[in-house]
Amino acid sequence: MDNYKYLAIVDWVKDYIASQKLGPNDRFLTEKQLCEIHNVSRQTVRQALMMLESENVLCRVRGSGTFVSGGSAPQTKAPGKKSIGVISTYFSDYIFPHIVTGIESVLNEAGYAMQLAITHNQVLEETQALESMISHGVTGLIVEPSKSALPNPNTALYAELKRLDIPLVFFNAKYPWADFPCAAMDDEAAGRTVTDYLIKCGHRSIAGLFALDDIQGHKRYSGYMKSCLEHRITGWENNVFWFATNDRSALFRYAKGKLLDLMDSVTAVVCYNDRLAISLMQMCREKGIRVPEDLSVVGIDDSRYASICDVPLTTVHHPHSKLGEAAAELLLGIIDRRDTAPKDKFFVPELIVRSSVAQL
């Protein structure tokens, strides 16, 4: 049965890596090749890859392929050691490794192993991860939701977790219908902070670029909106551009004309995150739009790219490692029955001023 075949593939992959003497970051076989070698469905192969990824044997990079992990050794659960499942939308770069490292440090100190699964912000991969974690008998779960602002097919699974009394904490965001606690940056305050700063610098015509399919995008938009209303900024509603997170990489191809028209009509722009802000600044450079002389740009997250891009980016700092630690501590408090009425933990964003905003 396919339910058991994936375990055989897991063992085969570990033997294959050893026999072929593959090292960290070496490219591994594709899903299609594994399907052909083992004569199984792609679903079975993906189940095996998810387990190998959670054990830090392999790392899947969306759009690039599968690679041998850069870790010094595969992470395996020690005999008799309780484990916590961690489900993240991404891992390979940006702020996510810091968050997961923060989670892992607290769990290790408390004597728990960590099982990691990556969803690539896909709700069906979240389904697979939740089912796998439940079947492996995890003591608790720490989850970053996928497409958190959209209807979700996993509500029954989360209800099942409640029924099974498996503690769960969300991080970065949580579904509006979920009553599990969450550790997150105050995203509304983040949007408000960067918008307030632009207005303080004299900007009155401010655009906003926000993700439509996750709650963080909605909250950051809410902060932008409230700042504009409080300061009597006009026309802000017509200066908002919404995008889907999975289309972010293609945004500057299929919507470049619309974005350029929008940038031409404002003096500043609030970006959903640093990654988007840096891509926008690259487009501006290609089109001869000077930052900050012609257009001021702010981001959110204070990623490692913010300080090293061509024009160092003004942004707000994401607590990443501390947020991960807080999520783990919140979960452990529930597990140990120390916290019988857990509350959301929000971090106040800190403004980081660099060179991407002009004074008017």
N, C-alpha and C positions, 0 to 999 in steps of 0.2 A: 504493500500500500504506500501511496505517496507520502502519508503522514510519517512513515518511518524511513523512507528513502532519503530524505534530506539529511538525516543524521549520518547515513553512510557517506553522503557527499562531503559533509563536514570533515569526517575522518580522512577521506581520500584527499581532500585539498591540503590538509596539514602534512600528509605523507608526501604529496606531490611537491610542495614548497621545499621540504627537506631534501628530497631526492634530486630536485633540479637546482638545489643550492641558490634559491632565489633570496635576495636580500631586501631590506627596507626600501620602499618606493619603486621596486621593480614592477613592471606591468604584468598583470595576471590575465588568465583566460577570460574570454567574454561569456556572457550568459548563454549565447547561442552555442558556443563551443562546448560548454558544460552540459547543455541539453543533449547535444549530439553524442558526447562521450558516454553519458549515463543513461541515455534514452528515457528521459523524464520530461515532464512539462516545465515550462518556464516558471510557473508558480512554485514548483518544488525547488528549483534552483535558487529562486529569490529567497525562499525560506532558509535555505542553507547559507546563502550569502549574508542574510540578516544576522544569523547566529555567529558567523565568522567575524562580522563587523563588530558585534557586541563583545566578542572575546578579544578584539584588537588584533586579529590575524590578518584581516583584509580591510581596505578602506575604499569605498566607492565614491568617486568624484563625478557628480552629474555633468554630462557632456564630454567627459574625458575617458572614463572607463574605470576598471577595478585594479587596485595596486596592493602589493604586499605592504602591511602596516609599517610605519616608521618606528613603532614601539620596540623596545629592546627584547621583549618576549611576549607571547600571547598571554592575555589575561584569562585565567581560568578560575572557576569558583573553587575555593578550598573546601575539602570534605567537611560537611557539617556546618559550613559558614553560611549564615543567612545573607540573602542578596536583595538589593533594591534595584528595580528596573528604572532606567532613565531613558526617556524618549525625547529626542531633539529633532527639530526640523532640519537643521544642518549641523555640520561639525568642522569641516575641513579648514575653514578660515574665518575672517571677520571676528566677531566677539564671542562666537560659540565655544571655541576651545577653552577660553578663560572661564566661562560659566560652568562648563562640565568639570573642569579641573577643580573649581571651588566646591562643587557638589561632591566630587570624589574624595577630596581631602577630609571633609567632615565625616563622610561615610566610613572611610578607612580607619579614622581615629576611633570611631564608635564600634569597629569590628565587623562592618558589613562589606560584602563584595558588591560591585556595581556591574549590572548588565546594561549595555548601551545599545540602543537602536536608533537609526536615522530614518526619517520619513520623507525627506526632500520636499516637505510642505505638501504632501499628497495625502488626502484623507484615507484612501484605501491602504496605503502603506502604514498609516497609523492604525487601521483596523488589524493588519497583520501583526504589528508590533504589540498591540494590546493583547491579542489572542495568544501570542507566543509567551509574553510575560506571565499571563494568568496560568497557562499550561505548565510553566516552569516553577510555579509556586513562589513567586516573589513575595517578600514581606510587605513591600510598599512600592509606590510608583511616584516618580517625579516627571511630569509631562509638559512639554511645550506644545500647545495645540496647533493643528494645521488648518490654515484658512479659517481663522477663528471668528470672522464676521459673517460667514456663510452658513446655511443649513448644513447639518453634519449627520452622516449615517451611523455614527458610533454612539448615539445617545443610549441605546440598549446596552452596549458594552459598559458604559460608565454606570448605568443603573445596576448592572451585574456586579461591578466592583463594590458598590454600596452594599448590595445584598450579601456579598462574600466578606464584608467588613475588611476590605483591603484598603488601607490608608492611601490617599493620593494628594499630591500638591502640584499645582500648575506653576510654571515659571514663564516670565516675560509677558504672558497674557493668559486669559481664561475665557472659555465660552460663556456668553451672556446667560445661558440657561443652567450652567453648572454651579453647584453649591459647595465645591471643594475650594479650599483656600489657595491663595496665589502669592508668589513673591515676584515683584516686578518694579521697574522704574515707574514713577508717576508720569505716564506718557502725555497726559493732558498738560501737566505742568511743563513738560519738555517743549511741547509745541508753543505754549504761551511764553516761555522764557526767551526762546530765540526770536519770536515775533516782537515781543516787548523791546528786545535789544535793537532790532532793526528800526522800530519806531523812535526809540531814543536817539538813534543816529540820524534821524531826520527823514526817514523813508515813509511815504504815504501811499505809494502804489506798490503793493506787495503780492506776489503770486504764491501759490502753495501747490506742491506736488505730493500727493498722498496715495497710499495703497488702499484700494477699496475692499479687499477681501480678507483683511485681518483687523482685529480690534485695535491694535496699536496704531494703525493708520487712521482709524476713526477718532481715537482719543487725541492724537497729535493734531488732527484737523480741528477738533473741538477747542484745543488750546489756542491755535491760530485764530479761529473764528472769534473766540471770546476776547482775545487781545485786540483784534480789529474793532469789534463793537465797543469795547471800553474806551478806545482812543478815537472813536468816531471816524474810523477809516472808511471811505466810500469805495464801492466797486469791487470789494474783496471777493464777493461770491462768484463774480464772473471771471475771476483770476485763478480759480482752482482747477487743477488737472488731476483726474483720477486714473489709476492704472492698476492692473492685476500683478501681483508679485511674481508670478511665473513668466510674465511678459516683460519683466524689467530689463533684461539684456537686449531685447529687441525694440524697446521703447524708442531709442534714438535712431532707429531705422524707419519704422513705419509711421511714427508720429513726429518726425523731425520738423516738418514744415509747420505743424500746429504749435509745437514748442517754441520754435523761433519767433513765430508771430506773437506768442504770449510774452516771451522775454523782451521783445521789442516794445511792448506796451507798459512795462513795469520797470522799477529801478532796483527791485530786490526780490528774492525768492526763498521761501522756506521749503527745504527738501525733507522728505520722509525719513531718510537716513543719510549717513555719510557716503555710502556707496553710490547712491543716486546723485548726491551733490557733486561728487568727483567726476562722475560720468557727464553731468551737465556742464561742468567747467571744461572738460575736454572738448565737448561739442562747441562751446563758446570760443575756445581757442582756435578750433578749426575754421570757424566762421568769422573770425576777427573781432569777436566781442570780448572786450577786456574786463577781467575780474580783478579788483572791484570797481575800476573806473567807470565802466558802462553798466555793470550789473553786479550787485552784491549778492552773495550766496551764503546760506547757513545750512548746516546739517544737524543730525542728531545721532549720538552714540559715542563720539570721540574714539573712533576705531584707530588702529595703528596707522592707517593710511592718511588720516586727517592732518597729521603734522608733517608728513613727508611729500605731499603732493605739490605741484608747481606753485600754487598759491595756498599756503597753509590755511586750513579751514576753521572758521568759527563754528562752534558746535556746542552741545551739552554732553557732559561725561556720563557714560553708562557704567553702572557699578559692577558689571559682569562678575568677577570672582566673588565679591561680597554678596551679590545676588544669589549666585549658586550656593554659597555657604548658607545663606538665610533659608533657601528652599529646603536644603538638606536638614538643617536644624529644626525647621518647622515640621517636617515629616517625622523626624525622630521624636519630637515632643508628642506627636499624636500616637506613635507606636508605643512609647513608654508610658502613655496615659498621663503625661504631665500637663498636656494641653487638651482639655476636654471641649473647649470652644475656640478652636483656632481661628485667627483673624488674618486677613490679607496683610502682607508686609510690603509697603511701598517705600521706595527710595526717592528722595528729593533730588532732582537733577541739578548739576553744577555747570554754570556757563563757562566755557573755555574760549576766550577771545584770541583770535589770531589775525590773519591779514585779509580775509575774504569779504570784509564789509567796509564800505566807504562812508565817511561822514558827509552829509549833505548840508 
